[in-house]
Amino acid sequence: MAMEAAEIERLIREAIPGAEVTIDDLRGDGDHYAAHVVAGAFRDKTRVQQHQMVYQALRGKMGDDLHALALQTAAPDDA
């Protein structure tokens, strides 16, 4: 089952308030996306911790509704 880009963006924004989120559908199939997320909540977090926050926001949909997500994250100072 494919997932809409708007749904990915909504889930991330709900879990990480104030995040700037850009989602690109890489293949046009609703299954392979790239996400760029910039959030103040990422300050003083490692890249792994930032990615974990985004994956948690997706509420277990990775690997099921969402097959692939190329993820770039940054704090506003690093963007």
Residue pairs with C-beta under 8 A, 6 or more apart in sequence:
1 64
1 65
2 29
2 30
2 31
2 65
3 30
3 31
3 33
3 61
3 65
3 66
4 30
5 23
5 24
5 25
5 30
5 33
6 23
8 23
8 33
8 35
8 58
8 66
8 69
9 21
9 23
11 57
11 58
11 59
11 61
12 19
12 21
12 35
12 37
12 54
12 57
12 58
13 19
13 21
14 57
15 53
15 56
15 57
16 37
16 39
16 41
16 53
16 54
16 57
17 41
18 39
18 40
18 41
19 37
19 38
19 39
19 41
20 37
20 38
20 39
21 35
21 36
21 37
22 35
22 36
22 37
23 33
23 34
23 35
24 33
24 34
24 35
25 32
25 33
26 32
26 33
26 34
26 68
26 70
31 66
31 67
31 68
32 67
32 68
33 66
33 68
33 69
33 70
34 69
34 70
34 71
34 72
35 54
35 69
35 70
35 71
35 72
36 72
36 73
37 50
37 54
37 71
37 72
37 73
37 74
38 73
38 74
38 75
38 76
38 79
39 73
39 75
39 76
40 75
40 76
41 53
42 49
42 50
42 53
42 73
42 74
42 75
43 75
43 76
43 77
44 75
45 53
45 75
47 73
50 73
50 74
51 71
51 73
53 73
54 71
54 73
55 62
58 66
58 69
62 69
